[in-house]
Amino acid sequence: MSSFLDSAIMDDAQNLIISRPMLADAVYKLMRAKKSINTSFGLTARQAALLDFIHEYHDKHGIPPSFDEMREASGLRSKSGIFRILTALEERGHISRLPNRARSITLEGTR
């Protein structure tokens, strides 16, 4: 029963996104503000946490965080750990980056 219900909800959500994208975006933002939805489907806990940090930092400052800021926020000791997580987020389509450019992260769509 639960999987049927989940499937029906997903179908309704997809129909809403296709037919009323502005309404779907407003609902998403409202639910995100209440932290009532899991926006990190398919990501590890560290990937999801870093993606959330990037979104929040960008919303607050208008620019993406630096590697050092991401490293400090995530509690990792090295920039290479941040690089690996960013590469995974880029491969999954959550962000895009320009090579050899500081603060070049572009957020792709909604989370």
C-alpha positions in Angstrom: 0.0 0.0 0.0 2.8 2.4 0.9 4.6 2.0 -2.4 1.4 2.6 -4.3 0.7 5.7 -2.3 4.3 6.9 -2.9 3.9 6.2 -6.6 0.6 8.2 -6.8 2.2 11.1 -4.9 5.1 11.2 -7.3 2.8 11.1 -10.3 0.8 14.0 -8.9 4.0 15.9 -8.2 5.3 15.3 -11.7 2.0 16.5 -13.2 2.1 19.6 -11.1 5.7 20.4 -12.2 4.8 20.0 -15.9 1.4 21.8 -15.9 2.1 24.5 -13.3 5.8 25.1 -12.9 5.5 28.4 -11.1 3.1 26.9 -8.5 5.4 23.9 -8.1 8.4 26.2 -7.5 6.4 28.2 -4.9 5.4 24.9 -3.1 9.0 23.7 -3.2 10.3 27.0 -1.7 7.7 26.9 1.0 8.4 23.3 1.9 12.2 23.9 1.8 11.8 26.8 4.2 10.0 24.5 6.6 12.7 21.8 6.0 9.8 19.3 5.5 11.1 17.7 2.4 14.2 15.7 1.6 15.9 17.5 -1.2 19.0 15.4 -1.3 17.7 12.3 -3.1 20.6 10.3 -4.4 23.3 12.1 -2.5 25.5 11.1 0.4 25.0 13.0 3.7 28.2 15.0 3.1 27.2 15.8 -0.5 23.7 16.9 0.6 25.1 19.0 3.5 27.6 20.8 1.2 24.9 21.4 -1.4 22.7 22.9 1.3 25.6 25.1 2.5 26.3 26.3 -1.0 22.6 27.2 -1.5 22.3 29.0 1.9 25.6 30.8 1.4 24.6 31.9 -2.1 21.2 33.1 -0.9 22.8 35.1 1.9 25.9 36.6 0.1 24.9 36.5 -3.6 28.1 34.6 -4.5 29.1 31.0 -4.0 31.5 30.1 -1.1 35.2 29.7 -1.5 36.9 26.3 -1.1 38.2 27.4 2.3 34.7 28.4 3.4 33.2 25.1 2.3 36.0 23.2 4.0 35.4 25.0 7.3 31.7 24.6 7.1 31.9 20.9 6.3 34.6 20.1 8.9 36.9 18.5 6.3 40.6 19.0 6.7 41.6 19.3 3.1 40.4 21.1 0.0 40.7 17.8 -2.0 37.8 16.4 0.0 35.7 19.4 -1.1 36.9 18.9 -4.6 35.7 15.3 -4.7 32.3 16.3 -3.3 31.9 19.1 -5.8 32.8 16.8 -8.6 30.1 14.3 -7.5 27.6 17.2 -7.3 28.6 18.3 -10.8 28.3 14.8 -12.2 24.8 14.5 -10.7 23.7 17.8 -12.3 23.3 19.8 -9.1 26.0 22.4 -9.9 28.3 23.4 -12.7 31.8 24.9 -12.5 34.2 26.8 -14.7 37.7 25.4 -14.6 40.4 27.5 -13.0 38.0 30.2 -11.7 37.5 31.1 -8.1 33.9 31.0 -6.8 32.6 29.7 -10.2 29.9 27.4 -8.9 26.6 27.8 -10.6 23.6 26.2 -9.0 21.5 24.2 -11.4 17.7 24.4 -11.0 16.1 23.6 -7.7 17.4 21.0 -5.3 
